[in-house]
Amino acid sequence: MRASAFLYPWDVVGDPDAAGRVADLGVQQVTLAAAYHSTRALTPRHPGRRIVTAEHAAVLYPPDPGRWAGRELHPYAQSWVASDDAYAEAAQALTDAGVEVHSWVVLAHNSRLGAEHPDTSVVNAYGDRYPWAPCIAQPAVRAYLVDLAAEAAVRDGARGTELESCGWYGFAHLHAHDKIAGVGLGDAAQYLMSLCFCPDCRTGYTEHGLEPDELGDAVRAALEPAWAGAGSSEAGWSGVEKLLGADLAAATLQWRGRVARTLQESAVAAVRAAAGAGFQVLLHADPAPYRSGANVGVDPQHIMGVADGVVLPCTGGDAQRETYLGPFAGRQGVVAANFTVVTGMGGSPATLERDAVHAASLGANQLRLYHAGLASGPDIEAVAEGLSRLGR
């Protein structure tokens, strides 16, 4: 089963041994970040550093000035890797080591964009803006994301791409110094907290037969018991319907689904137009269409007719893998099971072989390993051993 490890350019740049170590893992491919959100990351094996602080969402290559000249929304260049083109430098080293490189592009997740252009952000039913979540219903945001997808995906040396956050982002966010756990919000309540009420979304709700102010009232009323101390553990789409009512819930999903599907279609088409034939395009996805985040909610039938396949979160028990992989069973295309292999981040590298075999029995035909640059020495050894046994 083909395996790819995620990697940041800064894991490779400045470390002459990094590419060889990755090749020795037994992976055939690396999914290398070309556009990424802000983060603080360990580099436990780098000879010159131990921490990289990516202060804002940025591209890891020089953006094309001709493409972005005069545009209010544009990508930001990185300044934390000492390289004129960190992506290209890392990609070349990996290619020279015999590893195929695909780009990794994070789209609708950008806190700096929201800070500098607050009107682009998702606005919840209480009027709070989510600066990390650009509203993908806004024409200017969509144009920016589609062009970013085409530019960041099609880098020199890349044979394909994986688009993350190519859809709605919302309430859930790994934010610095998060303080949101005081009230328990389940899956359904988080959907309500992720509904956007910016002017474009208000217009969209109206087109689907909703009165935006009445919808906002309904959302706030549905969430009030949670704020009063009862919490909200409702999960699944049936939980959303229970909180909001089936008709209102369906209308919101119709609007959001249409917006997400058309963005995905446009982004994939733009990447293919820029790359030409033979360039693989995958989406990080969740088979529940109402979900938002890095793994965007999709309609499995639709997305497999748009992209070449999907990357699905499969860390956890058998039941979680069945939930995520089941809706894609029997469909043509790449179905990649994504496993966290960093023990400190909830991964289980020691059970990689067993978990991968289980994923394959459910229809997965590739593996993704998150994350070769962040994993400890023992985690890396466990991954190499697991891949070795899988290859026998």
C-alpha positions in Angstrom: 0.0 0.0 0.0 1.5 3.3 -1.0 2.5 5.5 2.0 3.2 9.2 2.2 4.6 11.1 5.2 3.7 14.7 5.9 6.6 17.1 6.2 7.4 20.8 6.5 10.1 22.4 4.3 11.9 23.5 7.5 12.3 19.9 8.5 14.6 19.4 5.5 16.2 22.8 4.8 19.5 23.0 6.7 19.6 19.3 7.5 21.6 17.4 4.9 20.5 14.0 6.4 16.7 14.7 6.6 15.7 13.5 3.1 17.6 10.3 3.5 16.0 9.6 6.9 12.6 10.0 5.3 13.4 7.7 2.5 14.6 5.1 5.0 11.2 5.1 6.6 9.9 3.1 3.7 7.5 5.7 2.3 7.2 6.2 -1.4 6.0 9.8 -1.1 6.2 13.0 1.0 3.3 15.4 1.2 5.3 18.7 1.6 3.7 21.9 2.9 3.6 24.7 0.3 1.0 26.9 2.0 0.4 26.5 5.7 -1.3 28.1 8.7 0.5 29.6 11.7 2.1 27.0 14.0 4.8 26.3 16.6 6.6 23.1 15.6 9.3 20.9 17.0 12.2 19.8 14.8 13.7 17.1 17.1 16.4 15.9 14.7 17.4 19.1 13.0 21.1 19.9 13.5 20.5 23.6 13.9 17.3 24.1 15.7 14.6 22.6 17.9 11.6 24.9 17.4 10.1 26.7 14.4 7.5 29.4 15.1 5.5 30.1 11.9 4.0 33.4 13.1 1.2 33.6 10.5 -0.3 31.7 7.6 2.1 31.8 4.7 3.3 30.2 1.5 6.7 28.4 1.7 7.8 29.6 -1.8 8.0 33.1 -3.4 4.5 34.0 -4.5 4.1 35.2 -8.1 4.0 39.0 -8.0 2.2 39.1 -11.4 -0.6 37.0 -10.1 -1.2 39.0 -7.0 -0.3 42.6 -8.0 -3.0 45.1 -7.0 -5.2 42.5 -5.2 -6.3 43.2 -1.7 -6.3 39.5 -0.7 -3.0 37.8 -1.4 -0.8 35.2 0.2 1.9 36.2 2.7 5.5 35.1 2.3 7.3 33.2 5.1 10.3 34.6 7.0 11.2 31.8 9.4 13.1 29.5 7.0 16.5 30.8 5.7 15.8 30.0 2.1 14.8 32.0 -1.0 12.4 29.1 -1.9 12.1 26.7 1.1 9.6 24.5 -0.7 11.7 24.0 -3.8 14.9 23.4 -1.8 13.2 20.7 0.3 11.5 19.1 -2.7 14.7 18.8 -4.6 16.5 17.1 -1.6 13.6 14.7 -1.3 13.5 13.9 -5.0 17.2 13.3 -5.0 16.7 10.8 -2.2 14.2 8.9 -4.4 11.0 10.1 -2.7 8.1 11.4 -4.8 6.9 14.9 -3.7 3.3 16.1 -3.6 2.4 19.6 -2.3 0.3 20.2 0.8 -1.9 23.3 0.6 -4.0 24.7 3.4 -6.7 27.0 2.0 -9.5 28.4 4.2 -7.6 28.7 7.4 -5.7 31.9 7.8 -5.7 34.1 11.0 -3.6 36.9 9.5 -6.0 37.3 6.6 -8.9 37.6 9.2 -6.9 40.1 11.3 -6.0 42.4 8.4 -9.3 41.9 6.5 -11.9 41.3 9.2 -14.8 41.5 6.8 -13.6 38.3 5.1 -14.2 36.2 8.3 -17.0 33.9 9.3 -19.4 35.7 11.6 -21.4 33.5 14.1 -25.0 34.1 15.2 -23.8 36.3 18.1 -21.9 38.6 15.8 -18.5 37.2 16.8 -15.9 37.0 14.0 -13.6 34.0 13.5 -10.5 35.5 12.1 -9.0 32.1 11.4 -11.9 31.1 9.2 -12.4 33.0 5.9 -16.0 32.9 4.7 -15.9 30.8 1.5 -19.3 32.3 0.3 -17.7 35.7 -0.3 -16.6 36.2 -4.0 -13.3 37.9 -3.1 -12.4 35.1 -0.7 -13.3 32.4 -3.2 -11.2 34.0 -6.0 -8.3 34.3 -3.6 -8.5 30.6 -2.5 -8.9 29.3 -6.0 -5.8 31.2 -7.2 -3.9 30.2 -4.1 -4.8 26.5 -4.8 -3.5 26.7 -8.3 -0.3 28.5 -7.4 0.7 26.6 -4.2 -0.2 23.2 -5.6 1.7 23.3 -8.8 5.3 23.8 -7.6 8.4 22.6 -9.4 9.0 18.9 -8.6 5.4 18.2 -7.3 3.6 15.3 -8.9 0.3 16.0 -7.2 -1.3 17.9 -4.4 -3.4 17.6 -1.3 -5.8 20.4 -0.5 -6.7 20.9 3.1 -9.5 23.1 4.4 -11.0 23.4 0.9 -14.4 24.2 2.3 -16.0 25.7 5.4 -13.9 26.4 8.5 -15.8 27.3 11.7 -15.9 27.2 15.5 -13.4 24.4 16.1 -9.8 25.6 15.9 -6.5 24.7 17.5 -5.9 28.2 18.8 -3.0 29.5 20.9 -4.0 29.4 24.6 -7.5 28.2 23.8 -10.0 28.7 26.6 -13.2 27.3 25.2 -13.6 24.0 27.2 -15.6 25.5 30.0 -18.9 24.7 28.3 -19.2 21.3 26.6 -20.3 21.7 23.0 -20.9 18.5 21.1 -20.7 18.0 17.4 -24.2 19.4 16.7 -23.7 22.6 18.8 -20.4 23.2 17.0 -22.2 23.2 13.7 -24.6 25.9 15.0 -21.6 27.9 16.2 -20.0 27.5 12.8 -23.0 28.9 10.8 -21.9 32.2 9.2 -24.1 35.4 9.2 -21.9 37.7 7.1 -23.8 39.6 4.4 -23.1 37.1 1.7 -24.4 34.2 3.9 -27.4 36.1 4.9 -28.2 36.6 1.2 -27.7 32.9 0.7 -30.0 31.9 3.5 -32.7 34.2 2.0 -32.3 32.4 -1.4 -33.0 29.1 0.4 -36.2 30.4 2.0 -34.8 31.5 5.3 -35.1 34.8 7.1 -31.6 35.4 8.4 -32.7 37.2 11.6 -35.1 34.5 12.5 -32.5 31.9 11.8 -30.1 33.7 14.1 -32.8 33.8 16.8 -33.3 30.0 16.4 -29.6 29.3 16.6 -29.2 31.3 19.8 -32.3 29.8 21.4 -31.0 26.3 20.6 -27.7 27.0 22.2 -29.0 28.8 25.3 -29.3 25.6 27.4 -25.6 25.0 26.8 -24.7 28.4 28.1 -27.0 27.9 31.1 -25.0 25.0 32.3 -26.6 22.0 30.7 -23.9 21.6 28.0 -24.8 20.1 24.6 -23.6 16.6 23.8 -25.9 16.2 20.7 -23.9 14.6 17.9 -24.5 13.8 14.2 -26.9 15.4 11.8 -29.8 14.1 13.8 -28.4 16.1 16.7 -28.4 19.3 14.5 -32.0 18.6 13.5 -32.9 18.1 17.2 -31.4 21.4 18.2 -32.5 23.6 15.2 -35.4 21.7 13.7 -35.3 19.6 10.6 -36.4 22.2 8.1 -34.1 25.0 9.3 -31.2 22.5 9.5 -31.8 21.3 6.0 -31.9 24.8 4.5 -28.7 25.8 6.1 -27.0 22.7 4.8 -28.3 23.3 1.3 -26.7 26.7 1.2 -23.4 25.7 2.8 -23.2 22.5 0.7 -23.7 24.4 -2.5 -21.0 26.9 -1.5 -18.5 24.2 -0.5 -19.1 22.0 -3.6 -18.7 24.8 -6.1 -15.5 26.0 -4.3 -14.1 22.5 -4.5 -15.0 22.2 -8.1 -13.3 25.5 -8.9 -10.2 24.8 -6.9 -9.6 21.4 -8.4 -10.3 22.7 -11.9 -7.8 25.6 -11.4 -5.1 23.2 -10.2 -5.6 20.9 -13.1 -5.5 23.8 -15.6 -2.2 24.9 -14.1 -0.6 21.5 -13.8 -1.7 19.7 -16.9 -2.4 16.0 -17.3 -1.3 13.4 -14.8 -1.2 15.7 -11.7 -3.1 14.0 -8.8 -5.5 16.2 -6.8 -6.7 14.9 -3.4 -8.9 16.6 -0.7 -8.6 16.2 3.0 -12.2 15.3 3.8 -14.9 14.1 6.1 -17.9 12.1 4.8 -20.4 14.1 6.9 -21.2 17.1 4.7 -22.2 19.3 7.6 -18.7 19.2 9.3 -16.1 22.0 8.9 -12.4 22.3 9.6 -9.2 20.9 8.1 -11.1 17.8 6.9 -14.0 19.5 5.2 -17.4 17.9 5.0 -18.1 16.5 1.6 -20.7 14.4 -0.3 -18.7 11.2 -1.0 -20.3 10.6 -4.4 -19.8 14.2 -5.5 -16.2 14.6 -4.4 -15.0 11.4 -6.0 -16.3 12.7 -9.3 -14.4 16.0 -8.8 -11.0 15.1 -7.3 -8.8 12.1 -7.7 -9.6 11.0 -4.2 -9.6 11.9 -0.5 -7.5 11.8 2.6 -9.5 10.7 5.6 -8.7 11.0 9.4 -8.3 7.4 10.6 -6.5 7.8 13.9 -8.4 6.1 16.7 -10.4 2.9 17.1 -11.9 0.6 14.6 -15.3 2.3 14.8 -13.8 5.7 13.8 -12.2 4.2 10.8 -15.4 2.5 9.8 -17.3 5.8 10.1 -14.9 7.7 7.9 -14.0 5.0 5.3 -17.3 3.3 5.0 -19.0 5.9 2.8 -16.2 5.6 0.3 -16.2 1.9 0.0 -16.3 0.7 -3.6 -15.7 4.1 -5.1 -13.1 4.6 -7.8 -10.1 6.8 -6.8 -7.6 7.2 -4.0 -8.9 6.6 -0.5 -6.0 7.4 1.8 -6.2 6.6 5.5 -4.5 9.3 7.5 -2.8 8.1 10.8 -1.2 10.3 13.4 2.1 8.6 14.2 3.2 11.0 16.9 2.4 9.4 20.3 2.4 12.8 22.1 -0.3 14.0 19.7 -2.6 11.0 20.3 -1.1 8.7 17.6 -0.3 5.1 17.9 2.7 4.3 15.7 3.2 0.9 17.5 -0.1 -0.3 16.0 0.4 1.1 12.5 0.6 -2.3 10.8 -2.6 -3.5 12.4 -4.5 -0.3 11.9 -3.4 0.0 8.3 -4.6 -3.6 7.6 -7.9 -2.8 9.1 -8.2 0.4 7.0 -7.4 -1.6 3.9 -10.2 -4.1 4.7 -12.5 -1.1 4.7 -11.4 0.1 1.2 -8.4 2.3 1.9 -5.8 2.0 -0.8 -3.1 4.4 0.5 -1.7 5.6 3.8 -0.8 9.1 5.1 1.4 9.5 8.1 1.2 12.6 10.2 4.0 13.7 10.8 7.5 12.6 10.0 9.1 15.9 11.1 7.3 16.1 14.5 7.7 12.4 15.6 10.2 11.3 18.2 12.9 8.9 17.5 11.0 5.9 19.0 7.9 6.9 17.0 10.0 7.0 13.8 11.4 3.6 14.5 8.0 2.2 15.1 6.7 3.6 11.8 9.7 2.2 9.9 9.1 -1.2 11.4 5.3 -1.1 10.7 5.9 -0.2 7.1 8.5 -2.8 6.7 6.1 -5.5 7.9 3.3 -4.2 5.7 5.6 -4.5 2.7 6.4 -8.1 3.3 
